[in-house]
Amino acid sequence: MTPYYIESFRNIKKGIAILIDPEKCDNGEKLFALLDKASFAHVDYVFVGGSTVSRNEFQQTISAIRSHSSLPLIIFPGSFHQISDQADALLFLSLISGRNPDYLIGHHISAAHELWKMNIEVLPTGYILIDGGTKSSVAYVSQTTPIPGDSLSIIRNTAIAGKLLGMQLLYLDAGSGAKDRVSEKCIESISDLGLPIIVGGGVRQIKEIDALHKSGASVVVIGNKLEEDVDFLLDIRSYKGELDIEKSRF
């Protein structure tokens, strides 16, 4: 398959993704309203996945999203069964900040045979957990310790290792419901490595999205904030509109 989404992440400027957790999703009117507002806001990607989602929950949500929205649908898997050929691409996450072999390679092997037969773009992604000030579900489930946010040399060396291993994307995540988001210094410490950087966890304000973009993030992921206030997408619409104005000046 032609690496369309690899190129999309490489070329996007100031991208925004929304994250949908099937465990918290009604697969009905509430989900469809979220997707409609996301489209109106010019969101770039829809990420789907969760740390403890069952296969059935996952497949139902993927089908519901695909039936209603044409936004690019990217799987953000929490385990090997969170795969579907109804999605456009899958972040093939290797948890390189941890030392649990299941999340470095184990789940990948379990999914490999089924995934190989699917018509879906697979995106090798170095997944780095950053301490967000709370015990995140992904840290608990994976039994790994996040890297302290101020340990910039460890973050950088981990990212470099990911690149040398052949990762095409880097994903820095403070975890769902994080008290502290990933800092601009974290992003700046790896922005020269030439890989697209995805950032998620604890982002609640437009000024934070803007700061992360300016520090080198390719895509900022919004999750819990939309569960609390779906109308935050209206603010994102205004932000994306301002970006369009900036582009027109050049």
C-alpha positions, 0 to 999 in steps of 0.5 A, spaced: 500 500 500 502 506 498 504 510 504 499 515 504 498 517 511 505 517 513 506 522 508 500 526 511 503 526 518 510 528 515 506 534 511 501 536 515 502 543 519 498 544 526 494 538 525 488 536 530 486 529 532 480 527 536 480 521 540 474 517 541 474 511 546 469 506 545 468 504 552 465 511 553 462 512 546 454 511 545 455 509 538 449 513 536 446 520 536 452 523 541 457 520 537 454 523 531 454 530 533 461 529 536 463 527 529 459 533 525 462 538 530 469 535 528 468 535 521 465 543 522 471 544 526 476 542 520 479 536 525 484 532 521 484 525 524 479 521 528 483 516 533 479 510 536 482 506 541 482 505 549 486 501 554 481 496 556 476 496 550 473 489 548 473 487 541 466 487 540 466 495 543 471 496 538 468 494 532 461 497 533 464 504 534 469 503 528 463 501 524 458 507 527 464 512 525 465 509 518 457 509 517 457 517 519 463 520 517 468 521 512 474 524 516 480 520 516 479 514 521 486 512 525 486 506 530 490 508 536 490 501 539 490 499 546 491 491 545 492 486 539 485 485 537 483 493 536 484 492 529 479 493 523 479 494 515 474 499 516 479 504 518 484 508 514 490 507 518 493 504 524 498 507 529 503 500 530 505 503 537 511 500 540 511 503 547 519 504 547 519 508 554 517 502 557 520 495 558 514 491 558 515 486 552 508 485 550 507 492 549 514 493 545 513 487 540 508 482 544 501 485 541 504 486 535 506 479 533 499 477 536 495 482 531 500 481 525 497 475 521 490 478 521 493 485 520 497 483 514 491 481 510 488 487 511 487 493 506 490 498 511 496 502 512 500 501 518 504 506 521 510 504 525 510 509 531 514 510 537 510 511 543 513 515 549 509 515 555 510 522 559 508 523 566 502 527 566 501 527 574 496 522 575 496 514 574 494 513 567 490 507 565 495 506 559 501 506 564 497 501 569 495 496 564 502 496 560 505 496 567 510 501 565 513 507 568 512 514 564 518 518 563 518 524 568 517 530 564 523 534 566 528 528 564 529 531 557 535 527 555 532 521 557 526 523 552 530 525 547 535 518 547 528 514 547 526 518 541 532 517 537 532 510 539 525 509 536 528 513 530 534 508 529 529 502 530 525 505 524 519 508 527 516 513 522 512 517 527 513 519 535 507 519 539 508 523 546 502 521 551 501 524 558 495 519 558 488 520 558 485 525 563 493 527 565 493 533 570 500 536 566 500 535 559 507 534 555 511 540 555 513 545 549 520 543 552 519 536 551 517 537 544 523 542 542 528 536 545 526 532 539 523 536 534 530 536 530 529 528 529 525 529 522 519 525 525 512 527 525 510 528 533 504 527 535 502 529 542 496 527 547 494 528 554 491 533 558 490 538 553 485 543 555 485 550 552 487 553 545 493 556 547 496 550 549 494 547 542 498 553 539 504 552 544 505 545 542 504 546 535 509 552 535 514 548 539 514 542 533 508 538 534 505 535 528 498 533 531 495 535 537 490 530 540 484 532 544 480 527 548 477 528 555 476 535 554 471 533 548 468 528 553 467 534 558 465 540 553 464 538 546 463 545 544 470 546 545 470 544 537 467 551 536 474 554 539 478 549 535 474 551 528 476 558 530 483 556 531 483 552 524 480 558 521 486 563 524 491 558 521 488 559 514 488 566 514 495 566 516 497 561 510 493 566 505 498 571 507 504 567 504 
